[in-house]
């Protein structure tokens, strides 16, 4: 599964992809930063990840104004978590 997290430049994480990675570090995700001009981090999510915990954290960060997120390719396990 691939998760894209475009963070909000004026939000609490500013334009820091390191801050986004740090917030999601507990899930041991691989990922990459798109570019300085397009503040988005793309994560590769392993099949055995804690989807419910990840979704809760992603929703919390979105509610706090730190980022938006979208699922590029989700499994049934992700959607049902």
C-alpha positions in Angstrom: 0.0 0.0 0.0 1.2 3.5 -0.7 0.2 6.5 1.4 0.8 10.1 0.3 1.0 12.7 3.0 1.0 16.3 1.6 1.7 18.4 4.7 0.4 21.9 5.3 3.2 24.5 5.0 1.5 26.8 7.5 0.6 24.0 9.8 2.4 22.8 13.0 4.9 20.7 11.1 5.7 23.6 8.7 7.6 22.3 5.6 9.4 19.5 7.5 9.3 16.1 5.9 11.5 14.9 8.9 8.7 15.9 11.3 6.2 13.9 9.3 8.5 10.9 9.2 9.1 11.3 13.0 5.3 11.3 13.7 4.9 8.0 11.7 8.2 6.4 12.8 6.5 3.9 15.2 5.0 2.2 12.1 8.4 1.5 10.5 7.4 2.9 7.1 9.7 3.4 4.2 9.2 6.5 2.2 10.4 9.4 0.2 10.0 13.2 -0.1 8.6 14.4 -3.4 10.4 17.8 -3.6 10.9 21.0 -1.7 8.4 22.7 -3.9 5.7 20.0 -3.4 5.8 19.2 0.3 4.6 15.6 0.1 5.9 12.5 1.7 5.1 9.1 0.1 5.2 6.1 2.4 5.3 2.4 1.5 3.2 0.6 4.1 4.0 -3.1 4.8 1.1 -5.6 4.6 1.4 -6.4 8.4 1.2 -2.7 9.5 -1.0 -1.5 12.3 -3.6 0.0 10.0 -6.0 1.0 12.7 -3.3 2.8 14.6 -1.9 4.4 11.4 -5.4 5.6 10.3 -6.0 7.1 13.8 -2.7 9.0 13.7 -3.2 10.2 10.1 -6.7 11.4 11.0 -5.4 13.2 14.1 -2.7 15.0 12.1 -5.2 16.0 9.5 -7.6 17.3 12.2 -4.7 19.3 13.8 -4.0 20.9 10.4 -0.6 19.3 10.0 -1.3 17.4 6.8 -3.8 15.9 4.4 -3.5 12.3 3.3 -4.6 10.1 0.5 -4.3 6.4 -0.1 -2.8 5.6 -3.4 -3.4 1.9 -3.3 -5.2 0.3 -0.3 -5.9 -3.3 0.6 -9.1 -4.6 2.1 -7.3 -4.8 5.4 -6.6 -1.0 5.2 -10.2 -0.1 4.3 -11.7 -2.4 7.0 -9.3 -1.3 9.8 
